[in-house]
Amino acid sequence: MVELPSPEDPDAALAAVVALRRLANQLERSAVEHALRQGWTWAHIGQALGISAQAAHKKLAPKIAQERDAT
């Protein structure tokens, strides 16, 4: 298990928050891209993420398209 920085050290704690957000965003984009390749709908993806299909599409479709265009 990873040891979390103490909130008493704001520099370390906030740096950890930033790193975790980046990691979570990368994982989310990757998982959604794989789900789409496997035929998942935006409704299914939204349900899995706890948001609406429209919210999932609005948040993630442009990022996934941008990454595909870059490769």
SETORGU-9848 format. One record per atom (N, C-alpha, C, O, CB): residue number from 1; residue in one letter; x, y, z. Coordinates in Angstrom, 2 decimals, padded with zeros to 5 digits. Glycine has a CB too. Layout:
# SETORGU-9848
   seq   type      east     north        up
   NUM      A         X         Y         Z
...
This chain:
# SETORGU-9848
   seq   type      east     north        up
     1      M    000.83   -001.17    000.00
     1      M    000.00    000.00    000.00
     1      M    000.89    001.25    000.00
     1      M    001.95    001.27    000.61
     1      M   -000.95   -000.01    001.21
     2      V    000.43    002.27   -000.69
     2      V    001.18    003.52   -000.80
     2      V    000.92    004.38    000.43
     2      V   -000.22    004.51    000.88
     2      V    000.81    004.28   -002.09
     3      E    001.97    004.96    000.96
     3      E    001.81    005.85    002.11
     3      E    001.50    007.25    001.60
     3      E    002.24    007.80    000.79
     3      E    003.09    005.85    003.00
     4      L    000.41    007.81    002.09
     4      L    000.00    009.16    001.68
     4      L    000.77    010.20    002.47
     4      L    001.09    009.99    003.64
     4      L   -001.51    009.35    001.86
     5      P    001.06    011.33    001.83
     5      P    001.73    012.41    002.57
     5      P    000.79    012.98    003.62
     5      P   -000.43    012.96    003.47
     5      P    002.21    013.52    001.61
     6      S    001.38    013.48    004.65
     6      S    000.59    014.08    005.73
     6      S   -000.02    015.40    005.26
     6      S    000.65    016.20    004.61
     6      S    001.46    014.31    006.98
     7      P   -001.30    015.63    005.60
     7      P   -001.89    016.92    005.26
     7      P   -001.21    018.07    006.00
     7      P   -001.42    019.24    005.67
     7      P   -003.37    016.92    005.58
     8      E   -000.40    017.73    006.99
     8      E    000.35    018.76    007.72
     8      E    001.50    019.30    006.88
     8      E    002.10    020.32    007.22
     8      E    000.88    018.20    009.04
     9      D    001.82    018.61    005.77
     9      D    002.83    019.07    004.83
     9      D    002.11    019.43    003.53
     9      D    002.04    018.62    002.61
     9      D    003.96    017.98    004.58
    10      P    001.55    020.65    003.45
    10      P    000.72    021.02    002.31
    10      P    001.42    020.88    000.96
    10      P    000.79    020.47   -000.01
    10      P    000.25    022.42    002.47
    11      D    002.70    021.20    000.87
    11      D    003.41    021.07   -000.41
    11      D    003.36    019.64   -000.91
    11      D    003.01    019.39   -002.07
    11      D    004.87    021.53   -000.26
    12      A    003.70    018.70   -000.06
    12      A    003.71    017.29   -000.45
    12      A    002.29    016.78   -000.71
    12      A    002.06    016.05   -001.67
    12      A    004.38    016.44    000.63
    13      A    001.36    017.16    000.14
    13      A   -000.02    016.69    000.00
    13      A   -000.64    017.21   -001.29
    13      A   -001.30    016.46   -002.01
    13      A   -000.86    017.12    001.20
    14      L   -000.44    018.48   -001.59
    14      L   -001.03    019.05   -002.81
    14      L   -000.34    018.53   -004.07
    14      L   -000.98    018.35   -005.10
    14      L   -000.95    020.58   -002.77
    15      A    000.95    018.29   -003.99
    15      A    001.65    017.68   -005.12
    15      A    001.11    016.27   -005.38
    15      A    000.98    015.86   -006.53
    15      A    003.18    017.63   -004.86
    16      A    000.80    015.55   -004.31
    16      A    000.22    014.21   -004.46
    16      A   -001.16    014.29   -005.09
    16      A   -001.51    013.45   -005.92
    16      A    000.14    013.51   -003.10
    17      V   -001.94    015.28   -004.72
    17      V   -003.27    015.46   -005.31
    17      V   -003.15    015.68   -006.82
    17      V   -003.89    015.07   -007.59
    17      V   -004.01    016.66   -004.65
    18      V   -002.23    016.54   -007.23
    18      V   -002.03    016.81   -008.65
    18      V   -001.62    015.53   -009.38
    18      V   -002.15    015.23   -010.45
    18      V   -000.97    017.91   -008.86
    19      A   -000.69    014.79   -008.82
    19      A   -000.22    013.56   -009.45
    19      A   -001.34    012.53   -009.56
    19      A   -001.47    011.86   -010.58
    19      A    000.96    012.97   -008.67
    20      L   -002.14    012.41   -008.51
    20      L   -003.25    011.45   -008.53
    20      L   -004.31    011.84   -009.56
    20      L   -004.87    010.97   -010.23
    20      L   -003.88    011.35   -007.15
    21      R   -004.59    013.13   -009.68
    21      R   -005.55    013.58   -010.69
    21      R   -005.07    013.24   -012.09
    21      R   -005.84    012.76   -012.92
    21      R   -005.80    015.09   -010.57
    22      R   -003.80    013.50   -012.35
    22      R   -003.25    013.18   -013.68
    22      R   -003.35    011.68   -013.96
    22      R   -003.75    011.27   -015.05
    22      R   -001.77    013.63   -013.77
    23      L   -002.99    010.88   -012.98
    23      L   -003.05    009.44   -013.14
    23      L   -004.49    008.98   -013.35
    23      L   -004.75    008.14   -014.22
    23      L   -002.44    008.74   -011.92
    24      A   -005.42    009.51   -012.57
    24      A   -006.84    009.14   -012.72
    24      A   -007.36    009.53   -014.09
    24      A   -008.10    008.77   -014.71
    24      A   -007.69    009.81   -011.63
    25      N   -006.98    010.70   -014.58
    25      N   -007.42    011.14   -015.92
    25      N   -006.86    010.23   -017.00
    25      N   -007.57    009.88   -017.95
    25      N   -006.99    012.59   -016.18
    26      Q   -005.59    009.85   -016.88
    26      Q   -004.99    008.95   -017.86
    26      Q   -005.68    007.59   -017.85
    26      Q   -005.97    007.03   -018.91
    26      Q   -003.49    008.77   -017.58
    27      L   -005.95    007.07   -016.67
    27      L   -006.62    005.78   -016.54
    27      L   -008.03    005.85   -017.12
    27      L   -008.47    004.93   -017.81
    27      L   -006.67    005.34   -015.08
    28      E   -008.74    006.94   -016.83
    28      E   -010.10    007.11   -017.34
    28      E   -010.11    007.14   -018.87
    28      E   -010.90    006.44   -019.50
    28      E   -010.72    008.40   -016.78
    29      R   -009.24    007.95   -019.47
    29      R   -009.19    008.03   -020.93
    29      R   -008.85    006.68   -021.55
    29      R   -009.47    006.27   -022.53
    29      R   -008.16    009.08   -021.37
    30      S   -007.88    006.00   -020.98
    30      S   -007.47    004.70   -021.51
    30      S   -008.60    003.68   -021.40
    30      S   -008.88    002.95   -022.35
    30      S   -006.23    004.20   -020.78
    31      A   -009.25    003.63   -020.25
    31      A   -010.34    002.68   -020.05
    31      A   -011.50    002.97   -020.99
    31      A   -012.11    002.04   -021.53
    31      A   -010.82    002.72   -018.60
    32      V   -011.82    004.24   -021.18
    32      V   -012.92    004.60   -022.08
    32      V   -012.56    004.26   -023.52
    32      V   -013.39    003.74   -024.26
    32      V   -013.25    006.11   -021.96
    33      E   -011.34    004.53   -023.91
    33      E   -010.92    004.19   -025.27
    33      E   -011.04    002.68   -025.51
    33      E   -011.52    002.26   -026.57
    33      E   -009.48    004.65   -025.52
    34      H   -010.61    001.89   -024.56
    34      H   -010.73    000.43   -024.70
    34      H   -012.19   -000.01   -024.69
    34      H   -012.57   -000.91   -025.43
    34      H   -009.96   -000.27   -023.57
    35      A   -013.00    000.62   -023.86
    35      A   -014.43    000.28   -023.82
    35      A   -015.08    000.57   -025.17
    35      A   -015.87   -000.23   -025.67
    35      A   -015.15    001.07   -022.71
    36      L   -014.75    001.71   -025.77
    36      L   -015.30    002.04   -027.09
    36      L   -014.87    001.03   -028.14
    36      L   -015.66    000.62   -028.98
    36      L   -014.87    003.46   -027.51
    37      R   -013.61    000.61   -028.08
    37      R   -013.11   -000.40   -029.03
    37      R   -013.85   -001.73   -028.87
    37      R   -014.01   -002.48   -029.83
    37      R   -011.60   -000.61   -028.84
    38      Q   -014.29   -002.00   -027.65
    38      Q   -015.02   -003.24   -027.38
    38      Q   -016.52   -003.10   -027.65
    38      Q   -017.28   -004.04   -027.40
    38      Q   -014.79   -003.67   -025.94
    39      G   -016.93   -001.94   -028.15
    39      G   -018.32   -001.76   -028.53
    39      G   -019.24   -001.17   -027.48
    39      G   -020.46   -001.17   -027.65
    39      G   -018.86   -003.03   -028.95
    40      W   -018.67   -000.68   -026.39
    40      W   -019.50   -000.06   -025.36
    40      W   -020.13    001.20   -025.91
    40      W   -019.53    001.89   -026.74
    40      W   -018.68    000.25   -024.10
    41      T   -021.32    001.51   -025.46
    41      T   -021.98    002.76   -025.81
    41      T   -021.59    003.82   -024.80
    41      T   -021.08    003.53   -023.72
    41      T   -023.52    002.58   -025.87
    42      W   -021.85    005.07   -025.18
    42      W   -021.60    006.16   -024.23
    42      W   -022.52    006.04   -023.02
    42      W   -022.15    006.45   -021.92
    42      W   -021.80    007.54   -024.91
    43      A   -023.70    005.48   -023.21
    43      A   -024.61    005.26   -022.08
    43      A   -024.00    004.27   -021.09
    43      A   -024.06    004.48   -019.88
    43      A   -025.98    004.75   -022.57
    44      H   -023.42    003.20   -021.61
    44      H   -022.79    002.19   -020.76
    44      H   -021.58    002.79   -020.04
    44      H   -021.38    002.56   -018.84
    44      H   -022.36    000.96   -021.60
    45      I   -020.78    003.54   -020.77
    45      I   -019.60    004.19   -020.17
    45      I   -020.02    005.18   -019.09
    45      I   -019.47    005.19   -017.99
    45      I   -018.76    004.91   -021.26
    46      G   -021.02    006.00   -019.41
    46      G   -021.51    006.96   -018.43
    46      G   -022.00    006.28   -017.17
    46      G   -021.71    006.72   -016.05
    46      G   -022.61    007.79   -019.01
    47      Q   -022.74    005.19   -017.35
    47      Q   -023.26    004.45   -016.20
    47      Q   -022.11    003.92   -015.34
    47      Q   -022.15    004.01   -014.11
    47      Q   -024.16    003.28   -016.66
    48      A   -021.08    003.38   -015.99
    48      A   -019.94    002.85   -015.25
    48      A   -019.19    003.95   -014.49
    48      A   -018.62    003.70   -013.43
    48      A   -018.98    002.15   -016.21
    49      L   -019.20    005.16   -015.04
    49      L   -018.52    006.29   -014.40
    49      L   -019.41    007.05   -013.42
    49      L   -018.94    007.94   -012.71
    49      L   -017.99    007.24   -015.45
    50      G   -020.69    006.71   -013.40
    50      G   -021.61    007.39   -012.50
    50      G   -022.05    008.75   -013.00
    50      G   -022.42    009.62   -012.22
    50      G   -020.98    007.55   -011.15
    51      I   -022.00    008.93   -014.33
    51      I   -022.44    010.19   -014.94
    51      I   -023.33    009.85   -016.14
    51      I   -023.44    008.69   -016.52
    51      I   -021.22    011.07   -015.38
    52      S   -023.95    010.86   -016.72
    52      S   -024.81    010.61   -017.88
    52      S   -023.97    010.31   -019.12
    52      S   -022.78    010.61   -019.17
    52      S   -025.73    011.82   -018.14
    53      A   -024.62    009.70   -020.10
    53      A   -023.95    009.44   -021.37
    53      A   -023.47    010.74   -022.00
    53      A   -022.37    010.81   -022.54
    53      A   -024.89    008.69   -022.34
    54      Q   -024.31    011.77   -021.92
    54      Q   -023.95    013.06   -022.50
    54      Q   -022.74    013.66   -021.81
    54      Q   -021.85    014.20   -022.46
    54      Q   -025.14    014.02   -022.42
    55      A   -022.70    013.57   -020.49
    55      A   -021.56    014.12   -019.74
    55      A   -020.28    013.35   -020.07
    55      A   -019.22    013.95   -020.23
    55      A   -021.84    014.07   -018.22
    56      A   -020.38    012.03   -020.17
    56      A   -019.21    011.22   -020.51
    56      A   -018.70    011.58   -021.90
    56      A   -017.50    011.76   -022.10
    56      A   -019.55    009.72   -020.45
    57      H   -019.61    011.70   -022.85
    57      H   -019.22    012.02   -024.22
    57      H   -018.59    013.41   -024.29
    57      H   -017.55    013.60   -024.92
    57      H   -020.43    011.94   -025.16
    58      K   -019.23    014.37   -023.66
    58      K   -018.73    015.76   -023.69
    58      K   -017.34    015.86   -023.07
    58      K   -016.47    016.58   -023.58
    58      K   -019.71    016.70   -022.95
    59      K   -017.13    015.13   -021.98
    59      K   -015.85    015.20   -021.28
    59      K   -014.74    014.44   -022.00
    59      K   -013.60    014.91   -022.06
    59      K   -016.01    014.66   -019.87
    60      L   -015.07    013.27   -022.55
    60      L   -014.02    012.37   -022.99
    60      L   -013.85    012.24   -024.50
    60      L   -012.74    011.99   -024.96
    60      L   -014.26    011.05   -022.44
    61      A   -014.90    012.39   -025.27
    61      A   -014.80    012.19   -026.72
    61      A   -013.76    013.11   -027.36
    61      A   -012.96    012.64   -028.17
    61      A   -016.15    012.43   -027.38
    62      P   -013.73    014.41   -027.03
    62      P   -012.71    015.27   -027.66
    62      P   -011.28    014.86   -027.29
    62      P   -010.38    014.93   -028.13
    62      P   -012.93    016.72   -027.24
    63      K   -011.06    014.43   -026.05
    63      K   -009.72    014.04   -025.63
    63      K   -009.27    012.77   -026.34
    63      K   -008.12    012.65   -026.75
    63      K   -009.67    013.83   -024.11
    64      I   -010.20    011.83   -026.49
    64      I   -009.87    010.58   -027.17
    64      I   -009.60    010.84   -028.65
    64      I   -008.66    010.29   -029.22
    64      I   -011.00    009.55   -027.00
    65      A   -010.43    011.67   -029.27
    65      A   -010.23    012.01   -030.69
    65      A   -008.89    012.71   -030.88
    65      A   -008.18    012.44   -031.85
    65      A   -011.38    012.90   -031.20
    66      Q   -008.55    013.62   -029.98
    66      Q   -007.28    014.35   -030.06
    66      Q   -006.10    013.39   -029.96
    66      Q   -005.12    013.53   -030.69
    66      Q   -007.20    015.42   -028.96
    67      E   -006.18    012.42   -029.06
    67      E   -005.10    011.45   -028.91
    67      E   -004.99    010.56   -030.15
    67      E   -003.88    010.23   -030.58
    67      E   -005.32    010.58   -027.67
    68      R   -006.12    010.18   -030.73
    68      R   -006.10    009.36   -031.95
    68      R   -005.48    010.13   -033.10
    68      R   -004.71    009.57   -033.89
    68      R   -007.53    008.90   -032.32
    69      D   -005.81    011.41   -033.21
    69      D   -005.27    012.24   -034.30
    69      D   -003.76    012.44   -034.15
    69      D   -003.06    012.61   -035.15
    69      D   -005.97    013.59   -034.33
    70      A   -003.28    012.41   -032.92
    70      A   -001.85    012.64   -032.66
    70      A   -001.01    011.42   -033.03
    70      A    000.21    011.54   -033.20
    70      A   -001.64    012.99   -031.19
    71      T   -001.64    010.26   -033.14
    71      T   -000.86    009.05   -033.44
    71      T   -000.89    008.70   -034.90
    71      T   -000.28    007.71   -035.32
    71      T   -001.38    007.87   -032.64
